């Protein structure tokens, strides 16, 4: 189990405690954000990249005319509070060699 996965499990436990009184839709959204952040963090570390290297690789995949992904944005993603757009997950997945949409059934069980 990677450091990111361990962190993700710890955070998920804390999130579970905090969100006991929150509606199920918001709770599911927070869990999905944390899950994706952990997967992205694991992928960056597995490749031995820094955040700067990862953001440069992501920017090479962005269609012309869209805004770049800077290190600050990447850190926001890894913080687990970002609502990912499908286009972001496609680009991140392409860079990391992951299909983030295959986790949909896994995520709904969280």
HELIX and SHEET records of a PDB file:
HELIX    1   1 UNK A    3  UNK A   18  1                                  16    
HELIX    2   2 UNK A   19  UNK A   21  5                                   3    
HELIX    3   3 UNK A   24  UNK A   46  1                                  23    
HELIX    4   4 UNK A   51  UNK A   61  1                                  11    
HELIX    5   5 UNK A   71  UNK A   78  1                                   8    
HELIX    6   6 UNK A   86  UNK A   96  1                                  11    
HELIX    7   7 UNK A  100  UNK A  103  5                                   4    
HELIX    8   8 UNK A  104  UNK A  108  1                                   5    
END                                                                             
